């Protein structure tokens, strides 16, 4: 099973905590090792966690590096615009060359930022609140496909 770093907006996305928890729990139920930090924590408010910025940055970059070393991937919920989420996606893609799956609901913005939607190396899953179960199923299949592709590449 994969090591997965989950990314989602904290400062602007606390209303999505139940959604974040459902995504993380779905992937955990498939046996994946999740690195989610406080993004899915119910006890963290809009101000974020009570740690200094440097320690948060260092921890999260270390987690992305650990996921990369384990041959894992990043899953990012990008419906709420977030500089931090974009930074994590770019780090995963261009520093560690690891796969990224982005989840996007058009409910919050007119369109997903072109810097994410335009990156052909990102697997983008667009959904609505009404198609959440479909999205979770698609996400599980996308993660499996990434795992199978990586396994085939190591045996080629």
Buried (B, 14 or more C-beta within 10 A) or exposed (E): EBBBBBBBBBEBBBEBBEBBBBBBEBBBEBEBBBBBBBBBBEEBEEEBBEEEEEEBEEBBBEBBBBBBEBBBBBBBBBBBBBEBBBBBBBBBBEEBEBBBBBBBBEEBEEEBEEEBBEBEEBBBBBBEEEBBEEBBEBBBEBBEEBBEEBEEEEEE
